[in-house]
């Protein structure tokens, strides 16, 4: 194992596996821990244990698309899964996690919550009936937090629709006295400003892109890359966290962790398919990778 100390155990165990099995493992979603993510997880822990008060605080996580917001939310929700008591067959669901509907439709929002909780409803149920079903189910299941991903979708409708959607969220928070955690791109911050009462309740955590403008930031980015590399079942270390690869990876990923992971996955898959022991300069050259923003420009020109 000493010659493979660049790998975690699972990646090491797969070194002699067939190519397709190694590639499948590379493409699986994996939690990549890093300090900022841990800080936000700790903040969410503070919120879920918050005592029930008249005006429950809420949390808004704002960051660019593909910069790890959803993975953080999923990581937290997985800590608090739906469970069933074997003695009385009652369900416990501490966290309910949904994605906001594409438009600020109050009915669609309530239906998403009902379906996530697997609570029966009729299509012709009024909004109030749906709301009361959610409240009863969450009370019975001792729900302590509602997470709404992609909350920026609120602004994709009329002012009245936005107000109705936010009022529905506020009503649930008030009735249940549970915190709401929302996440989205920068537009999410503007979305909640539609309702001044809601805006005052939301505390904001910004998930910034990975910078490369100082020794400290470069070191943090290198540590992130090194962590990802330990999960690649390649027999030799690629040293992606060193020059010249680290500069290339920051340029290509544009500081977005989701983009970085996708790029490294592509590099590793290529290396495996071509029987290479590690990722080297030739892999970067053969794949001819470009940053996401430039891919958009290329598509526009093709149209």
Secondary structure, 3 states (H helix, E strand, C coil): CHHHCCCCHHHHHCCCCCHHHHHHHHHCCCCCCCHHHHHHHHHHHHHHCCCCCCCCCEEEEEECCCCCHHHHHHHHHHHCCCEECCCCCCEECCEEEEECCCCCCHHHHHHHHHHHCCCCCCCCCCHHHHHHHHHHHHHHCCCCEEEEECHHHHHCCCHHHHHHHHHHHHHHHHHHCCEEEEEECCHHHHHHCCCHHHHHHEEEEEECCCCCCCHHHHHHHHHHHHHHHCCCCCCCCCCCCCCCHHHHHHHHHCCCHHHHHHHHHHHHHHHHHCCCCCCCHHHHHHHCCCCHHHHHHHHHHHC
